[in-house]
Amino acid sequence: MRRCSRTLDKPLLILGLEGEDVAVLMMVFGVPAVLISPSIPVMLLFAAWPALAVFKRGKPEGYVLHFLYKFGMPLQGLLPPGEKRRYGVFTNKEGVR
């Protein structure tokens, strides 16, 4: 009997971060590097990369995007962030669904 690999569902990591985490870092530090000057944002990127890897340690996949959504960043395909909304089939007292 052959052994089955136990890492079938392991996410692809780039220096300890998932692809979407790398995309968030590139948006935060890449845009200022292109628009202003690359020296300071690149140095901050090299400091933020290990800090984000430590922040994410032990958290589930996609934690950074859910963290940003919780603090107000709108994500396509999700309800607008902010106060908690309740939706139901029946109308409430004001007649609004």
Buried (B, 14 or more C-beta within 10 A) or exposed (E): EEEEEEEEEEEEEEEEBBEBBBBBBEEBBBEBBEEEEBEEBEEBBEEBBEEBBEBBEEEEBEBBBEBBBEEEEEEEEEEEEEEEEEEEEEEEEEEEE
